[in-house]
Amino acid sequence: MKKVSPMVYVTITTLLLVTIMVMCAMGFPFNWVFYLTVAGQILVVLMVYKVLTDDYETDKTFEHFYEDRPIQPVEVKAENEEEKFR
């Protein structure tokens, strides 16, 4: 069985919730909006579970900042900082 990416769940949930927003703005019947909202809430829970349990590993840390704008780590030393605290 092929593993489904968590981004598929994020995309489906986002599209459903945007659709609900449009339906509310256009005055669709309450029962349609209500049932789709309940389905959206279930999808949000499923999406969060899939994202958090995904077997994803990276070698990046917070020191790398963003991948598209890498920065070099900067060491900041206070004026009266002593070496014994390092």
N, C-alpha and C positions, 0 to 999 in steps of 0.2 A: 504494500500500500504506500502510495506516495505521500510524503509529509507536506501538509499545507502550511504555507508561510503565515505567521501572525499578521502580516500586513494585509492579507486578504480579509481577515476578520475586521481589521481597522477600517479598511475601505468600505466593506459592506455596511458596517455600523454607521459610519459617517454618511454614506449615501442615504440610508434609511432615515436618519435623524434630520438631514437636510430636506428630504422629501416630506417628512412630517411638518417641518416648518413652513414649507411652501403650501401644503394642504391647509394648514391653519390660516395662512394669509389669504387663501382663495375661498375660504368658507366652506370647505368640505363638511359632510355630515359628521357629527360628534362621534358616532360609533366607529367610523373608519379611523379617525384620528386617535381615539382611545385605544383601540386594539393594536394599532401600529405603534403607539407609544409604549404599551406593555411589551410588545415584541422587541422594541428598541432597548428597553431596560434589561431584558433578558440577554440581548446581544451585547450590551455594554459589559455585563458581568462575564459572559463567555469570552469576550475580547480581552478583558483584563486578565482572566485566568490564562488564556493562551499566550499572551505577551509575557507574563511573569514566569510561566513554566517552560518557555522556549529554551532549547539547549543552544544558547548563543554564547560564544566566547570571543573575547577581544583582548588584545595586548595593550590597548589604550588606557590611559589613566586621566585623572583630572588635570594633570600637568601638561597633557597634550592639547588642552583647550579644545578647539574645533579642528577637525581634519582639514577643512578647506582654508583655514587661516592659522597655520601652526605658529606658535610663539615659543621663544626660548625662555626657560625658567629664569626668573629674576630673583636674586637673593637680596632681601631688604634687611638692613641691620639698624637697630635703634641707636640713637646717639650714645646712650649710657649702657649699652648692652655688654655684659661680660661674657667671656668665653666659657665659663663654668656651666652655663645653661644649655650648652649644645650637647 
